[in-house]
Amino acid sequence: MHEPRSFAYSLSQREDGWAWCVYDEDGITVADGAHGDRAAAQAAVERLLRNASSLSSEEAA
């Protein structure tokens, strides 16, 4: 049986908008991107985390 994976993320402001990065529990970048505004960057991270959570649930089944 697989343990649920844990993720962390960062958001950072830059001149042209916001950059984001999602890391696994080993500190390895699993996804990153950039958006013009903070809300879009946060939404992208949340979508990714929801999808990762559903994938972890399917693996455990």
N, C-alpha and C positions, 0 to 999 in steps of 0.2 A: 504494500500500500504506500502511496506517495504522500509525503507531507505537503501541505499547501506552500507554494513559493511566496517569499516576501519580496517586496520591491520598495525602492525609495526613488524620489525624483527631486529635481532641482529646476527652478525657474530663475532666469537671470535677465535683467534688462540690458539692452544694448541700443546703439544709436538708431537702428532701423526697426526696433520692436522688442520682442521677447524670445529668448531661446529656452528650450526645455530639454531635459535629459532624464531617462528612466534607467535605474540601475537594479541589477538583481542582488541577492543577498551576499554574493561574493564581490560586489563592487564593479561588476562588468556592465558596461553600457549595453542595454538591450534595445533601446530606441532613442532617437533624438529628432529635433526639428526646431522650426522657428516660425513665428507668426507676428503679424503687425501689431496686435494688441494682446494685453495680458489675458483677457477673457478667452480668446481663441486658443492661446497656448495652454491655459489651464484646462479647457475643454478637451483638447487633444490628449493631454496626459490622463485625464479621467476616463476617456474612451479606451485608451490603451490599458489602463489598470483594470477596467471592467472586463475587457476581452481576456486579459491575462488571468483574471480570477475565474472566469468561466472555463477557460482551458484547463486550469489546475483542477477544477471540480470534475471535469470530464475525465481527466487522467486518473483521478482517484477512484472513479466508479468502476 
